[in-house]
Amino acid sequence: MRLVLGSDHAGYELKQELVECLRALGHEVVDVGTHSTAPVDYPDYAEAVAGALRDGRAERGVLICGSGVGACVAANKIPGIRAAICHDAYSAHQGVEHDDMNVLVLGSRVIGPELAKELVRDYLHANFSGEERHARRLGKVKAIEAHYLQKL
């Protein structure tokens, strides 16, 4: 799978571990930065991950900041992005299966690297179920997004 990963400075070290792990598993990884622990602003990397998804340069994304909260908020401002913070295995796969989540957000100051690797694996192995109730609900989410885009 082709994945895009991005992080701010707080998530840099965890991102590097995940990039290495994912490449070892045979995934193609697009790393949109940051590329050091020098302070940066998380919205820039949320936008970079989302942009790669919207442009078709990746199929799914992983975004990391200190808590996961700021990056998640920023990513969800971009049309077509369904980002969620997941710090447990159930949410990591259920978010894809029921909600067609396309960006997994992690808090590097909340979880460690081994749990992060497990969550990424669960996220990547999951597929949207397409069940009627989930498709209906996703349709409603997309309609909400479209409604507000029209007002801009």
PyMOL commands that place a pseudoatom at each C-alpha (Angstrom):
pseudoatom trace, name=CA, resn=MET, resi=1, chain=A, elem=C, hetatm=0, pos=[0.000, 0.000, 0.000]
pseudoatom trace, name=CA, resn=ARG, resi=2, chain=A, elem=C, hetatm=0, pos=[1.151, 3.553, -0.663]
pseudoatom trace, name=CA, resn=LEU, resi=3, chain=A, elem=C, hetatm=0, pos=[1.066, 5.575, 2.563]
pseudoatom trace, name=CA, resn=VAL, resi=4, chain=A, elem=C, hetatm=0, pos=[1.759, 9.164, 3.478]
pseudoatom trace, name=CA, resn=LEU, resi=5, chain=A, elem=C, hetatm=0, pos=[3.237, 9.938, 6.886]
pseudoatom trace, name=CA, resn=GLY, resi=6, chain=A, elem=C, hetatm=0, pos=[3.682, 13.308, 8.470]
pseudoatom trace, name=CA, resn=SER, resi=7, chain=A, elem=C, hetatm=0, pos=[4.423, 14.723, 11.887]
pseudoatom trace, name=CA, resn=ASP, resi=8, chain=A, elem=C, hetatm=0, pos=[5.367, 17.821, 13.752]
pseudoatom trace, name=CA, resn=HIS, resi=9, chain=A, elem=C, hetatm=0, pos=[8.545, 17.969, 15.844]
pseudoatom trace, name=CA, resn=ALA, resi=10, chain=A, elem=C, hetatm=0, pos=[6.930, 16.107, 18.761]
pseudoatom trace, name=CA, resn=GLY, resi=11, chain=A, elem=C, hetatm=0, pos=[6.070, 13.186, 16.497]
pseudoatom trace, name=CA, resn=TYR, resi=12, chain=A, elem=C, hetatm=0, pos=[9.276, 13.140, 14.468]
pseudoatom trace, name=CA, resn=GLU, resi=13, chain=A, elem=C, hetatm=0, pos=[11.008, 10.244, 16.246]
pseudoatom trace, name=CA, resn=LEU, resi=14, chain=A, elem=C, hetatm=0, pos=[7.899, 8.051, 16.224]
pseudoatom trace, name=CA, resn=LYS, resi=15, chain=A, elem=C, hetatm=0, pos=[7.328, 8.863, 12.555]
pseudoatom trace, name=CA, resn=GLN, resi=16, chain=A, elem=C, hetatm=0, pos=[10.855, 7.772, 11.719]
pseudoatom trace, name=CA, resn=GLU, resi=17, chain=A, elem=C, hetatm=0, pos=[10.299, 4.431, 13.454]
pseudoatom trace, name=CA, resn=LEU, resi=18, chain=A, elem=C, hetatm=0, pos=[7.010, 3.916, 11.629]
pseudoatom trace, name=CA, resn=VAL, resi=19, chain=A, elem=C, hetatm=0, pos=[8.498, 4.822, 8.241]
pseudoatom trace, name=CA, resn=GLU, resi=20, chain=A, elem=C, hetatm=0, pos=[11.231, 2.230, 8.756]
pseudoatom trace, name=CA, resn=CYS, resi=21, chain=A, elem=C, hetatm=0, pos=[8.751, -0.417, 9.961]
pseudoatom trace, name=CA, resn=LEU, resi=22, chain=A, elem=C, hetatm=0, pos=[6.316, 0.172, 7.090]
pseudoatom trace, name=CA, resn=ARG, resi=23, chain=A, elem=C, hetatm=0, pos=[9.028, 0.046, 4.444]
pseudoatom trace, name=CA, resn=ALA, resi=24, chain=A, elem=C, hetatm=0, pos=[10.299, -3.214, 5.952]
pseudoatom trace, name=CA, resn=LEU, resi=25, chain=A, elem=C, hetatm=0, pos=[6.765, -4.591, 5.580]
pseudoatom trace, name=CA, resn=GLY, resi=26, chain=A, elem=C, hetatm=0, pos=[6.827, -3.703, 1.880]
pseudoatom trace, name=CA, resn=HIS, resi=27, chain=A, elem=C, hetatm=0, pos=[4.742, -0.541, 1.902]
pseudoatom trace, name=CA, resn=GLU, resi=28, chain=A, elem=C, hetatm=0, pos=[5.622, 2.474, -0.203]
pseudoatom trace, name=CA, resn=VAL, resi=29, chain=A, elem=C, hetatm=0, pos=[5.973, 5.481, 2.101]
pseudoatom trace, name=CA, resn=VAL, resi=30, chain=A, elem=C, hetatm=0, pos=[5.703, 9.151, 1.201]
pseudoatom trace, name=CA, resn=ASP, resi=31, chain=A, elem=C, hetatm=0, pos=[7.280, 11.118, 4.062]
pseudoatom trace, name=CA, resn=VAL, resi=32, chain=A, elem=C, hetatm=0, pos=[6.034, 14.723, 4.011]
pseudoatom trace, name=CA, resn=GLY, resi=33, chain=A, elem=C, hetatm=0, pos=[8.066, 15.767, 7.059]
pseudoatom trace, name=CA, resn=THR, resi=34, chain=A, elem=C, hetatm=0, pos=[9.006, 17.187, 9.362]
pseudoatom trace, name=CA, resn=HIS, resi=35, chain=A, elem=C, hetatm=0, pos=[12.574, 16.022, 9.045]
pseudoatom trace, name=CA, resn=SER, resi=36, chain=A, elem=C, hetatm=0, pos=[13.963, 16.987, 12.453]
pseudoatom trace, name=CA, resn=THR, resi=37, chain=A, elem=C, hetatm=0, pos=[13.006, 17.794, 16.023]
pseudoatom trace, name=CA, resn=ALA, resi=38, chain=A, elem=C, hetatm=0, pos=[13.212, 21.547, 15.385]
pseudoatom trace, name=CA, resn=PRO, resi=39, chain=A, elem=C, hetatm=0, pos=[9.904, 23.192, 16.380]
pseudoatom trace, name=CA, resn=VAL, resi=40, chain=A, elem=C, hetatm=0, pos=[7.307, 23.390, 13.589]
pseudoatom trace, name=CA, resn=ASP, resi=41, chain=A, elem=C, hetatm=0, pos=[3.545, 23.866, 13.373]
pseudoatom trace, name=CA, resn=TYR, resi=42, chain=A, elem=C, hetatm=0, pos=[1.367, 20.745, 13.184]
pseudoatom trace, name=CA, resn=PRO, resi=43, chain=A, elem=C, hetatm=0, pos=[-1.242, 22.254, 10.789]
pseudoatom trace, name=CA, resn=ASP, resi=44, chain=A, elem=C, hetatm=0, pos=[1.407, 22.381, 8.047]
pseudoatom trace, name=CA, resn=TYR, resi=45, chain=A, elem=C, hetatm=0, pos=[1.940, 18.624, 8.248]
pseudoatom trace, name=CA, resn=ALA, resi=46, chain=A, elem=C, hetatm=0, pos=[-1.754, 17.827, 8.575]
pseudoatom trace, name=CA, resn=GLU, resi=47, chain=A, elem=C, hetatm=0, pos=[-2.281, 19.747, 5.349]
pseudoatom trace, name=CA, resn=ALA, resi=48, chain=A, elem=C, hetatm=0, pos=[0.649, 17.962, 3.682]
pseudoatom trace, name=CA, resn=VAL, resi=49, chain=A, elem=C, hetatm=0, pos=[-0.724, 14.507, 4.585]
pseudoatom trace, name=CA, resn=ALA, resi=50, chain=A, elem=C, hetatm=0, pos=[-4.218, 15.464, 3.464]
pseudoatom trace, name=CA, resn=GLY, resi=51, chain=A, elem=C, hetatm=0, pos=[-2.902, 16.959, 0.249]
pseudoatom trace, name=CA, resn=ALA, resi=52, chain=A, elem=C, hetatm=0, pos=[-1.084, 13.747, -0.635]
pseudoatom trace, name=CA, resn=LEU, resi=53, chain=A, elem=C, hetatm=0, pos=[-4.313, 11.804, -0.138]
pseudoatom trace, name=CA, resn=ARG, resi=54, chain=A, elem=C, hetatm=0, pos=[-6.434, 14.252, -2.118]
pseudoatom trace, name=CA, resn=ASP, resi=55, chain=A, elem=C, hetatm=0, pos=[-3.888, 14.287, -4.959]
pseudoatom trace, name=CA, resn=GLY, resi=56, chain=A, elem=C, hetatm=0, pos=[-3.794, 10.484, -5.137]
pseudoatom trace, name=CA, resn=ARG, resi=57, chain=A, elem=C, hetatm=0, pos=[-0.148, 10.230, -4.092]
pseudoatom trace, name=CA, resn=ALA, resi=58, chain=A, elem=C, hetatm=0, pos=[-1.172, 7.876, -1.270]
pseudoatom trace, name=CA, resn=GLU, resi=59, chain=A, elem=C, hetatm=0, pos=[-4.058, 5.612, -0.336]
pseudoatom trace, name=CA, resn=ARG, resi=60, chain=A, elem=C, hetatm=0, pos=[-4.006, 6.271, 3.410]
pseudoatom trace, name=CA, resn=GLY, resi=61, chain=A, elem=C, hetatm=0, pos=[-2.248, 8.531, 5.847]
pseudoatom trace, name=CA, resn=VAL, resi=62, chain=A, elem=C, hetatm=0, pos=[-0.697, 8.513, 9.293]
pseudoatom trace, name=CA, resn=LEU, resi=63, chain=A, elem=C, hetatm=0, pos=[-0.273, 11.787, 11.139]
pseudoatom trace, name=CA, resn=ILE, resi=64, chain=A, elem=C, hetatm=0, pos=[1.552, 12.291, 14.426]
pseudoatom trace, name=CA, resn=CYS, resi=65, chain=A, elem=C, hetatm=0, pos=[1.825, 15.144, 16.905]
pseudoatom trace, name=CA, resn=GLY, resi=66, chain=A, elem=C, hetatm=0, pos=[2.336, 15.244, 20.655]
pseudoatom trace, name=CA, resn=SER, resi=67, chain=A, elem=C, hetatm=0, pos=[-1.231, 14.473, 21.707]
pseudoatom trace, name=CA, resn=GLY, resi=68, chain=A, elem=C, hetatm=0, pos=[-2.794, 13.766, 18.320]
pseudoatom trace, name=CA, resn=VAL, resi=69, chain=A, elem=C, hetatm=0, pos=[-5.508, 16.332, 18.993]
pseudoatom trace, name=CA, resn=GLY, resi=70, chain=A, elem=C, hetatm=0, pos=[-4.214, 19.333, 17.087]
pseudoatom trace, name=CA, resn=ALA, resi=71, chain=A, elem=C, hetatm=0, pos=[-3.188, 17.341, 14.038]
pseudoatom trace, name=CA, resn=CYS, resi=72, chain=A, elem=C, hetatm=0, pos=[-6.566, 15.591, 13.976]
pseudoatom trace, name=CA, resn=VAL, resi=73, chain=A, elem=C, hetatm=0, pos=[-8.485, 18.859, 14.194]
pseudoatom trace, name=CA, resn=ALA, resi=74, chain=A, elem=C, hetatm=0, pos=[-6.413, 20.380, 11.389]
pseudoatom trace, name=CA, resn=ALA, resi=75, chain=A, elem=C, hetatm=0, pos=[-6.666, 17.345, 9.088]
pseudoatom trace, name=CA, resn=ASN, resi=76, chain=A, elem=C, hetatm=0, pos=[-10.437, 17.175, 9.446]
pseudoatom trace, name=CA, resn=LYS, resi=77, chain=A, elem=C, hetatm=0, pos=[-10.771, 20.725, 8.106]
pseudoatom trace, name=CA, resn=ILE, resi=78, chain=A, elem=C, hetatm=0, pos=[-9.765, 19.460, 4.670]
pseudoatom trace, name=CA, resn=PRO, resi=79, chain=A, elem=C, hetatm=0, pos=[-12.596, 18.123, 2.469]
pseudoatom trace, name=CA, resn=GLY, resi=80, chain=A, elem=C, hetatm=0, pos=[-12.482, 14.393, 1.954]
pseudoatom trace, name=CA, resn=ILE, resi=81, chain=A, elem=C, hetatm=0, pos=[-10.355, 13.712, 5.000]
pseudoatom trace, name=CA, resn=ARG, resi=82, chain=A, elem=C, hetatm=0, pos=[-11.690, 11.471, 7.738]
pseudoatom trace, name=CA, resn=ALA, resi=83, chain=A, elem=C, hetatm=0, pos=[-9.034, 11.535, 10.441]
pseudoatom trace, name=CA, resn=ALA, resi=84, chain=A, elem=C, hetatm=0, pos=[-9.294, 10.034, 13.912]
pseudoatom trace, name=CA, resn=ILE, resi=85, chain=A, elem=C, hetatm=0, pos=[-7.048, 9.754, 16.932]
pseudoatom trace, name=CA, resn=CYS, resi=86, chain=A, elem=C, hetatm=0, pos=[-6.680, 6.113, 17.842]
pseudoatom trace, name=CA, resn=HIS, resi=87, chain=A, elem=C, hetatm=0, pos=[-4.787, 4.913, 20.858]
pseudoatom trace, name=CA, resn=ASP, resi=88, chain=A, elem=C, hetatm=0, pos=[-6.375, 1.452, 20.995]
pseudoatom trace, name=CA, resn=ALA, resi=89, chain=A, elem=C, hetatm=0, pos=[-6.552, -1.418, 18.488]
pseudoatom trace, name=CA, resn=TYR, resi=90, chain=A, elem=C, hetatm=0, pos=[-10.339, -1.522, 18.249]
pseudoatom trace, name=CA, resn=SER, resi=91, chain=A, elem=C, hetatm=0, pos=[-10.614, 2.116, 17.164]
pseudoatom trace, name=CA, resn=ALA, resi=92, chain=A, elem=C, hetatm=0, pos=[-7.748, 1.743, 14.680]
pseudoatom trace, name=CA, resn=HIS, resi=93, chain=A, elem=C, hetatm=0, pos=[-9.556, -0.936, 12.662]
pseudoatom trace, name=CA, resn=GLN, resi=94, chain=A, elem=C, hetatm=0, pos=[-13.163, -0.001, 13.435]
pseudoatom trace, name=CA, resn=GLY, resi=95, chain=A, elem=C, hetatm=0, pos=[-12.583, 3.543, 12.208]
pseudoatom trace, name=CA, resn=VAL, resi=96, chain=A, elem=C, hetatm=0, pos=[-11.821, 2.142, 8.779]
pseudoatom trace, name=CA, resn=GLU, resi=97, chain=A, elem=C, hetatm=0, pos=[-14.446, -0.621, 8.785]
pseudoatom trace, name=CA, resn=HIS, resi=98, chain=A, elem=C, hetatm=0, pos=[-17.361, 1.593, 9.846]
pseudoatom trace, name=CA, resn=ASP, resi=99, chain=A, elem=C, hetatm=0, pos=[-16.319, 5.161, 9.041]
pseudoatom trace, name=CA, resn=ASP, resi=100, chain=A, elem=C, hetatm=0, pos=[-13.895, 4.791, 6.103]
pseudoatom trace, name=CA, resn=MET, resi=101, chain=A, elem=C, hetatm=0, pos=[-11.224, 6.636, 8.081]
pseudoatom trace, name=CA, resn=ASN, resi=102, chain=A, elem=C, hetatm=0, pos=[-8.345, 7.581, 5.782]
pseudoatom trace, name=CA, resn=VAL, resi=103, chain=A, elem=C, hetatm=0, pos=[-5.966, 9.211, 8.277]
pseudoatom trace, name=CA, resn=LEU, resi=104, chain=A, elem=C, hetatm=0, pos=[-4.828, 7.551, 11.491]
pseudoatom trace, name=CA, resn=VAL, resi=105, chain=A, elem=C, hetatm=0, pos=[-3.680, 10.146, 14.016]
pseudoatom trace, name=CA, resn=LEU, resi=106, chain=A, elem=C, hetatm=0, pos=[-1.366, 9.220, 16.873]
pseudoatom trace, name=CA, resn=GLY, resi=107, chain=A, elem=C, hetatm=0, pos=[-0.125, 11.086, 19.911]
pseudoatom trace, name=CA, resn=SER, resi=108, chain=A, elem=C, hetatm=0, pos=[3.581, 10.451, 20.373]
pseudoatom trace, name=CA, resn=ARG, resi=109, chain=A, elem=C, hetatm=0, pos=[3.424, 11.667, 23.970]
pseudoatom trace, name=CA, resn=VAL, resi=110, chain=A, elem=C, hetatm=0, pos=[0.500, 9.353, 24.689]
pseudoatom trace, name=CA, resn=ILE, resi=111, chain=A, elem=C, hetatm=0, pos=[1.598, 6.006, 23.240]
pseudoatom trace, name=CA, resn=GLY, resi=112, chain=A, elem=C, hetatm=0, pos=[4.918, 4.269, 22.669]
pseudoatom trace, name=CA, resn=PRO, resi=113, chain=A, elem=C, hetatm=0, pos=[6.417, 2.917, 19.473]
pseudoatom trace, name=CA, resn=GLU, resi=114, chain=A, elem=C, hetatm=0, pos=[5.324, -0.707, 19.870]
pseudoatom trace, name=CA, resn=LEU, resi=115, chain=A, elem=C, hetatm=0, pos=[1.686, 0.205, 20.383]
pseudoatom trace, name=CA, resn=ALA, resi=116, chain=A, elem=C, hetatm=0, pos=[1.932, 2.668, 17.495]
pseudoatom trace, name=CA, resn=LYS, resi=117, chain=A, elem=C, hetatm=0, pos=[3.192, -0.089, 15.200]
pseudoatom trace, name=CA, resn=GLU, resi=118, chain=A, elem=C, hetatm=0, pos=[0.348, -2.363, 16.286]
pseudoatom trace, name=CA, resn=LEU, resi=119, chain=A, elem=C, hetatm=0, pos=[-2.225, 0.361, 15.662]
pseudoatom trace, name=CA, resn=VAL, resi=120, chain=A, elem=C, hetatm=0, pos=[-0.822, 1.136, 12.216]
pseudoatom trace, name=CA, resn=ARG, resi=121, chain=A, elem=C, hetatm=0, pos=[-0.922, -2.572, 11.290]
pseudoatom trace, name=CA, resn=ASP, resi=122, chain=A, elem=C, hetatm=0, pos=[-4.551, -2.847, 12.456]
pseudoatom trace, name=CA, resn=TYR, resi=123, chain=A, elem=C, hetatm=0, pos=[-5.457, 0.312, 10.523]
pseudoatom trace, name=CA, resn=LEU, resi=124, chain=A, elem=C, hetatm=0, pos=[-3.807, -0.925, 7.340]
pseudoatom trace, name=CA, resn=HIS, resi=125, chain=A, elem=C, hetatm=0, pos=[-5.360, -4.395, 7.483]
pseudoatom trace, name=CA, resn=ALA, resi=126, chain=A, elem=C, hetatm=0, pos=[-8.877, -2.997, 7.834]
pseudoatom trace, name=CA, resn=ASN, resi=127, chain=A, elem=C, hetatm=0, pos=[-11.236, -2.265, 4.957]
pseudoatom trace, name=CA, resn=PHE, resi=128, chain=A, elem=C, hetatm=0, pos=[-14.452, -0.285, 4.817]
pseudoatom trace, name=CA, resn=SER, resi=129, chain=A, elem=C, hetatm=0, pos=[-17.250, -2.827, 5.247]
pseudoatom trace, name=CA, resn=GLY, resi=130, chain=A, elem=C, hetatm=0, pos=[-19.634, -1.127, 2.843]
pseudoatom trace, name=CA, resn=GLU, resi=131, chain=A, elem=C, hetatm=0, pos=[-22.535, -2.431, 4.913]
pseudoatom trace, name=CA, resn=GLU, resi=132, chain=A, elem=C, hetatm=0, pos=[-25.715, -0.478, 4.256]
pseudoatom trace, name=CA, resn=ARG, resi=133, chain=A, elem=C, hetatm=0, pos=[-25.816, 1.209, 7.656]
pseudoatom trace, name=CA, resn=HIS, resi=134, chain=A, elem=C, hetatm=0, pos=[-22.190, 2.305, 7.439]
pseudoatom trace, name=CA, resn=ALA, resi=135, chain=A, elem=C, hetatm=0, pos=[-22.513, 3.464, 3.824]
pseudoatom trace, name=CA, resn=ARG, resi=136, chain=A, elem=C, hetatm=0, pos=[-25.653, 5.422, 4.759]
pseudoatom trace, name=CA, resn=ARG, resi=137, chain=A, elem=C, hetatm=0, pos=[-23.912, 7.107, 7.674]
pseudoatom trace, name=CA, resn=LEU, resi=138, chain=A, elem=C, hetatm=0, pos=[-20.828, 7.905, 5.597]
pseudoatom trace, name=CA, resn=GLY, resi=139, chain=A, elem=C, hetatm=0, pos=[-23.125, 9.408, 2.989]
pseudoatom trace, name=CA, resn=LYS, resi=140, chain=A, elem=C, hetatm=0, pos=[-24.582, 11.681, 5.650]
pseudoatom trace, name=CA, resn=VAL, resi=141, chain=A, elem=C, hetatm=0, pos=[-21.100, 12.761, 6.740]
pseudoatom trace, name=CA, resn=LYS, resi=142, chain=A, elem=C, hetatm=0, pos=[-20.220, 13.582, 3.134]
pseudoatom trace, name=CA, resn=ALA, resi=143, chain=A, elem=C, hetatm=0, pos=[-23.486, 15.506, 2.741]
pseudoatom trace, name=CA, resn=ILE, resi=144, chain=A, elem=C, hetatm=0, pos=[-22.672, 17.618, 5.812]
pseudoatom trace, name=CA, resn=GLU, resi=145, chain=A, elem=C, hetatm=0, pos=[-19.259, 18.397, 4.354]
pseudoatom trace, name=CA, resn=ALA, resi=146, chain=A, elem=C, hetatm=0, pos=[-20.753, 19.284, 0.945]
pseudoatom trace, name=CA, resn=HIS, resi=147, chain=A, elem=C, hetatm=0, pos=[-23.378, 21.512, 2.541]
pseudoatom trace, name=CA, resn=TYR, resi=148, chain=A, elem=C, hetatm=0, pos=[-20.789, 23.631, 4.319]
pseudoatom trace, name=CA, resn=LEU, resi=149, chain=A, elem=C, hetatm=0, pos=[-18.448, 23.728, 1.324]
pseudoatom trace, name=CA, resn=GLN, resi=150, chain=A, elem=C, hetatm=0, pos=[-21.256, 25.268, -0.721]
pseudoatom trace, name=CA, resn=LYS, resi=151, chain=A, elem=C, hetatm=0, pos=[-21.587, 28.077, 1.827]
pseudoatom trace, name=CA, resn=LEU, resi=152, chain=A, elem=C, hetatm=0, pos=[-17.957, 29.150, 1.466]
for i in range(1, 152): cmd.bond("trace and resi %d" % i, "trace and resi %d" % (i + 1))
show_as sticks, trace
zoom trace
